[in-house]
Amino acid sequence: MKTYETIDLNDYVQTGEGGTALTYTHKTRPTMAKLFNPGNEAELAKKEFLTARAVFEMGIPTPEPLQLVTDGQRQGVEYELIRNKRSFTRIISQEPERLEEISLAFARMARELHDIKANTLRFTSIKETLRRFYQEKGDKVTEEYKERALNFIDKTPDADTCLHGDLHIGNVITDGQRNLWIDLGQFSYGEPEWDLGWMWTICNRMDGKRTDFILHVTPETLKAHWNIFLAAYLGTDDKAAIGDYTRRLMAYYAVRLPYMVDMQVQGRLPEEALQQLPKVIG
């Protein structure tokens, strides 16, 4: 495994801040370093680099991951710099009249991604990732939650569909010519509902402070985006069909949520959620 290249942050300018990492653009080279916040597992950078590299080599549109880097305290990945880029959420925040256009473009990208079959030798099954989480970190939830989640994981169909793993509109950037996926550390394979259930969470359950900090938009904008996106993704505006599909996503959302909370903030769901969400799983 390639070792970390030590970088001097005096050669960089901080240009971004997200939920788990800060990004820095090199002052003279066309590269961008993403350094994970202290407290995140050191293996997170290695996993993201290897996964993003495999995705890039598949031909899926994404900035090229170049090397593992460290500033001496934090670990991360250095990527190809995409000049003049904006995230889809930044575009919506600056040009709200483009909400429908951008939401439809994101739906097309998600459909195209979910039409690709993953190389199961290079990527991990999301079912296996979640099963391992509940087996190894069962104390993050109640016993009932754990039992229902593991039963749901076991009964859901296997699939080799490519999954982004953190599917939301903030994880696409564009330079006006190319639309590129970013933040691919959770890329895996499985039923598309695992991706869409998590996206529903982002669009419908994040509070205003967090949506503003991470995605630069309001919760109301995210909900409007979700409605445009889902109808386009499903290829129907039939309210009954959309409602049925949304209800189907709820179990995927509930099973995945404790894992994502643990991964992103090393935290545990509030007790009320731990008591109520198992009922969603069934």
C-alpha positions in Angstrom: 0.0 0.0 0.0 1.3 3.4 -0.9 2.4 5.5 2.1 1.4 9.0 2.9 3.2 11.9 1.3 3.8 14.7 3.8 2.6 18.1 2.5 3.3 21.6 3.7 0.1 23.5 4.1 1.9 26.8 3.5 1.8 25.7 -0.1 -2.0 25.5 0.0 -5.0 27.7 0.5 -8.0 26.3 2.4 -10.9 26.4 -0.1 -13.6 24.1 1.4 -15.1 22.7 4.6 -17.5 19.8 4.9 -18.9 17.5 7.5 -15.8 15.3 7.8 -12.9 17.1 6.1 -11.3 20.3 5.0 -10.0 20.9 1.5 -7.0 22.9 0.4 -6.0 24.0 -3.1 -2.3 24.1 -4.0 -1.0 27.5 -4.8 0.9 26.5 -7.9 0.0 22.9 -8.8 -3.4 21.9 -10.3 -4.2 19.7 -7.2 -6.5 19.8 -4.2 -5.9 18.1 -0.9 -8.7 16.7 1.2 -7.7 16.2 4.8 -10.0 14.4 7.2 -10.9 16.0 10.5 -9.1 14.8 13.7 -11.1 12.0 15.3 -11.9 10.2 12.0 -10.3 6.8 11.7 -6.9 6.9 9.9 -8.1 4.1 7.6 -10.8 6.4 6.2 -8.2 8.2 4.0 -6.8 4.9 2.6 -10.3 3.5 2.0 -11.3 6.7 0.1 -8.2 6.7 -2.0 -8.4 3.1 -3.0 -12.2 3.3 -3.7 -12.0 6.6 -5.6 -9.1 5.2 -7.6 -11.1 2.1 -8.6 -14.1 4.3 -9.5 -11.9 6.6 -11.7 -10.4 3.6 -13.4 -13.9 2.3 -14.3 -14.4 5.5 -16.3 -17.1 6.9 -14.0 -16.7 10.8 -14.2 -14.8 11.9 -11.1 -11.6 13.9 -10.4 -8.5 11.7 -10.5 -7.2 10.7 -7.0 -3.4 11.1 -7.1 -1.9 10.2 -3.8 -2.4 9.8 0.0 -1.2 12.8 1.9 -0.7 14.0 5.5 0.1 17.4 7.1 1.7 15.5 10.0 -1.6 15.3 12.0 -4.3 14.6 9.6 -4.5 12.1 6.8 -6.2 12.6 3.4 -6.1 12.3 -0.4 -4.8 14.7 -3.0 -6.9 15.0 -6.1 -6.7 16.5 -9.6 -8.0 20.1 -9.3 -11.1 20.9 -11.3 -10.7 24.6 -12.2 -13.7 26.9 -12.0 -15.8 24.2 -10.4 -19.0 24.6 -8.5 -21.1 22.0 -6.7 -24.7 21.5 -7.8 -25.8 22.8 -4.4 -23.7 26.0 -4.8 -25.3 26.6 -8.2 -28.8 26.3 -6.6 -27.9 28.6 -3.7 -26.5 31.3 -6.1 -29.0 30.8 -8.9 -32.3 29.4 -7.3 -34.1 29.7 -10.6 -32.0 26.7 -11.9 -33.3 24.3 -9.2 -35.4 22.2 -11.7 -32.6 22.1 -14.3 -30.0 21.0 -11.8 -32.3 18.5 -10.1 -33.1 16.9 -13.4 -29.4 16.7 -14.3 -28.7 15.0 -11.0 -31.5 12.5 -11.6 -30.0 11.6 -14.9 -26.6 11.1 -13.3 -28.0 8.9 -10.6 -29.9 6.8 -13.1 -26.7 6.4 -15.2 -24.7 5.4 -12.2 -27.3 2.9 -11.1 -27.3 1.3 -14.6 -23.6 0.4 -14.1 -22.6 -3.0 -12.7 -19.8 -2.9 -10.1 -16.7 -5.1 -10.2 -17.5 -7.1 -7.0 -13.8 -7.9 -6.6 -12.9 -4.3 -6.2 -15.8 -2.9 -4.2 -17.7 -4.0 -1.1 -21.3 -5.0 -0.8 -23.3 -2.5 1.2 -25.1 -5.3 2.8 -21.9 -6.8 4.1 -20.8 -3.3 5.4 -24.0 -2.8 7.3 -24.1 -6.4 8.6 -20.6 -6.0 10.0 -21.5 -2.7 11.6 -24.4 -4.2 13.5 -22.4 -7.2 14.5 -19.4 -5.2 15.7 -21.1 -2.1 17.0 -24.4 -3.4 18.1 -24.1 -1.2 21.2 -24.8 1.8 19.0 -28.5 0.8 18.9 -31.0 -1.2 21.0 -31.2 -5.0 20.7 -34.5 -4.7 18.9 -33.0 -2.2 16.4 -30.1 -4.6 15.8 -32.3 -7.6 15.4 -34.7 -5.9 13.0 -31.9 -4.4 11.0 -30.0 -7.6 10.5 -33.2 -9.4 9.5 -33.9 -6.7 6.9 -30.4 -6.9 5.6 -30.6 -10.7 5.2 -33.9 -10.6 3.4 -33.1 -7.8 0.9 -32.1 -8.9 -2.6 -28.4 -9.0 -3.5 -27.5 -6.7 -6.4 -24.3 -5.7 -8.2 -25.5 -2.1 -9.0 -23.0 0.7 -8.4 -23.9 2.8 -5.4 -22.4 6.2 -4.6 -22.8 5.5 -0.9 -23.4 9.2 0.0 -25.8 10.1 -2.7 -26.8 13.8 -2.5 -26.7 16.8 -4.8 -23.7 18.3 -3.0 -21.6 15.4 -4.2 -21.5 16.5 -7.8 -19.3 19.3 -9.1 -19.2 20.9 -12.5 -16.9 23.1 -14.5 -19.6 23.9 -17.0 -18.4 21.2 -19.4 -18.2 18.1 -17.1 -20.4 16.9 -14.2 -18.3 14.9 -11.8 -19.0 12.7 -8.8 -17.0 13.5 -5.6 -16.7 12.1 -2.1 -16.6 8.4 -3.1 -15.3 6.8 0.0 -18.6 5.0 0.6 -18.9 3.7 -3.0 -20.2 0.1 -3.0 -22.7 -2.1 -4.7 -26.3 -3.2 -3.9 -29.9 -2.3 -4.5 -30.3 1.4 -5.5 -32.7 1.9 -2.6 -29.7 2.0 -0.3 -28.6 5.1 -2.1 -32.0 6.6 -2.4 -33.0 5.9 1.2 -29.9 7.9 2.4 -30.6 10.7 -0.1 -34.2 10.9 1.3 -32.6 11.4 4.7 -30.4 14.3 3.5 -33.3 16.0 1.7 -36.0 15.6 4.4 -34.4 15.2 7.8 -31.4 17.6 8.0 -31.8 20.7 10.1 -31.3 24.2 8.7 -28.0 24.8 10.4 -26.5 21.7 8.9 -27.9 22.1 5.5 -26.6 25.6 5.3 -23.1 24.6 6.6 -22.7 21.5 4.4 -24.9 22.2 1.3 -25.4 26.0 1.3 -29.2 25.6 0.8 -32.3 25.6 3.0 -34.3 22.5 4.1 -37.2 23.7 2.0 -35.0 23.8 -1.1 -33.7 20.3 -0.5 -37.3 19.0 -0.2 -38.3 20.7 -3.4 -35.2 19.2 -5.1 -36.1 15.7 -3.8 -39.6 16.0 -5.3 -38.3 17.0 -8.7 -35.5 14.4 -8.5 -37.6 11.4 -7.5 -40.3 11.9 -10.2 -37.5 12.2 -12.8 -35.6 9.2 -11.4 -38.7 7.0 -11.4 -39.9 8.3 -14.7 -43.4 9.1 -13.4 -45.4 11.9 -11.8 -48.0 9.5 -10.5 -48.4 10.5 -6.9 -49.6 7.1 -5.7 -46.5 5.4 -7.3 -44.2 8.0 -5.9 -45.8 7.6 -2.5 -45.5 3.8 -2.5 -41.8 4.0 -3.5 -41.0 6.6 -0.9 -42.6 4.4 1.8 -40.5 1.5 0.6 -37.3 3.6 1.1 -38.1 4.2 4.8 -36.7 0.8 5.9 -33.5 1.3 3.9 -33.1 4.8 5.5 -33.7 3.4 9.0 -31.2 0.5 8.7 -28.5 2.7 7.2 -28.8 5.8 9.5 -27.0 4.4 12.6 -24.0 3.4 10.4 -23.7 6.8 8.8 -24.1 8.6 12.1 -21.3 6.5 13.6 -19.1 6.9 10.6 -19.5 10.7 10.2 -19.5 11.9 13.9 -18.7 8.7 15.9 -22.1 9.2 17.5 -25.2 7.5 18.5 -28.8 8.2 17.6 -31.0 10.0 20.2 -32.9 7.6 22.4 -36.2 8.6 20.9 -35.0 7.6 17.4 -33.6 4.3 18.7 -37.1 3.5 20.1 -39.1 4.7 17.1 -37.1 3.7 14.0 -37.2 -0.1 14.5 -41.0 0.2 13.8 -40.1 1.7 10.4 -37.9 -1.4 9.5 -40.8 -3.8 10.3 
